[in-house]
Amino acid sequence: MRIMVIADEESKSLWDYFDKSKLEGIDLIISCGDLNPRYLSFLATFTAAPVLYVHGNHDTNYDIIPPEGCICIDDRVYDFRGLRILGLGGSMRYKEGPYMYTEKEMQKRVRKLRFKLRSTGGFDILVAHSPVYHIGDGEDLPHRGFQAFLGLMDQYQPMYLVHGHMHATYGGNYERTASYGNTKIVNAYEKYIIDIDDDLITTGREREKLVKKGAGLGKFL
């Protein structure tokens, strides 16, 4: 499975100089937030791949101009061909805003998901906007990562955690990839391609059952 993760800055290659061939072979697109909703709608128009997203701290305009044809996965677990994807958008609260949270508020969101995660047997990818505490985050409050994500990785050991919020232009604090235990952490700034062996997601026979049931289109668990 090939996944394109995006965040924070619209890719000129994909938007200003778009060629449909650039999306060939992409099975899934995941936005980690702070992108123009029209950009997400544009991508959804030119690909059969589902476009999933969480909110960034600057995505207040999504309430007025929602990304058409896209699927919000905030505080939910989404199944795509057997891949379980958990969404927890937003950043550390540094002022009033709908998509900002204190550490305690993020911990509360995680606790509300505990029964769902028990029923799904965990998750394979955590999609966030904010980075992880002390892993590719910033020292200032607006760019500080969440400790709650450490607990999720410790307990469920997902394959990936993808996030945005930390731009490549920030210099020394920018890390494209990092590792924590068995989890690979990816900063999705602009765009990044993730390839996952289907055999790591589910067996061939199970995949056939999922496709027959329509899971190839994706569903919430």
C-alpha positions, -999 to +999 in steps of 0.1 A: +000+000+000+013+034-009+002+064+012+009+101+006+009+121+038+007+159+036+007+189+060+012+226+065+022+237+030+005+231-003+028+213-027+033+235-058+041+203-077+007+189-069-014+221-071+003+248-093+019+223-117-005+194-113-003+163-135-027+135-128+002+110-132+018+123-100-010+106-081-008+073-099-001+044-076-013+063-045-038+042-025-045+067+003-039+104+010-037+116+046-036+153+057-021+161+090-036+196+090-031+233+083-038+230+046-062+250+024-095+230+023-097+237-014-063+220-018-077+188-002-109+190-023-087+194-054-067+163-046-099+143-039-113+153-073-084+139-093-078+106-075-098+075-065-078+073-033-097+084-002-084+117+013-084+115+051-077+145+074-073+158+109-075+195+119-045+217+124-046+246+148-052+270+119-080+250+103-109+271+117-121+279+082-130+242+076-162+249+094-171+274+067-154+258+037-151+221+044-128+199+023-153+184-001-150+147-009-127+142+021-131+124+054-124+138+088-110+111+112-105+133+143-113+112+174-122+082+153-106+050+140-109+045+103-103+012+085-088+012+051-081-023+036-074-036+071-052-007+081-065+009+113-060+047+113-066+068+144-070+106+142-060+131+169-056+166+154-049+199+169-019+215+187-009+225+222-032+253+234-014+287+234-044+309+228-082+304+225-091+283+195-112+252+186-083+230+176-060+236+204-057+215+236-038+214+269-020+182+277-048+173+301-074+179+273-055+157+249-052+130+276-090+132+280-095+127+243-073+096+244-092+082+274-125+085+255-111+063+228-100+034+251-131+013+246-130+018+208-093+009+207-100-022+228-126-033+203-103-027+173-073-043+189-054-010+187-043+009+156-016+009+129-012+046+122-017+076+145-025+107+125-018+139+144-011+176+137+011+181+167+044+163+171+053+140+200+067+155+232+105+159+228+106+141+195+109+166+167+089+192+186+097+228+196+107+243+229+081+270+228+045+262+240+029+266+205+051+239+191+055+216+221+044+180+214+020+160+234+031+135+260-002+116+254+012+103+221+040+086+240+016+066+260-003+056+229+028+043+213+039+025+244+006+007+247-003+000+211+031+001+192+016+013+159+037+011+127+036+049+121+028+082+138+024+109+112+022+146+121+027+182+109+030+215+126+069+216+125+079+232+092+111+225+073+118+262+075+120+261+113+156+249+110+173+229+137+141+215+153+129+200+120+131+162+118+116+144+088+117+110+104+124+095+138+118+063+157+102+054+190+102+018+199+086-001+170+070+031+157+083+052+128+075+089+133+071+110+101+068+147+097+044+151+068+054+187+059+044+194+023+043+157+013+060+124+020+054+089+006+050+058+029+050+023+015+036-005+037+039-042+028+003-055+025+014-086+044+021-065+074-015-053+074-034-085+070-032-118+052-042-123+016-073-143+024-084-117+050-078-089+024-101-107-001-129-109+026-125-072+034-127-062-003-158-084-008-174-067+021-166-032+007-138-024+031-116-014+002-136+018+002-128+024+038-151+026+069-152+038+104-148+011+131 
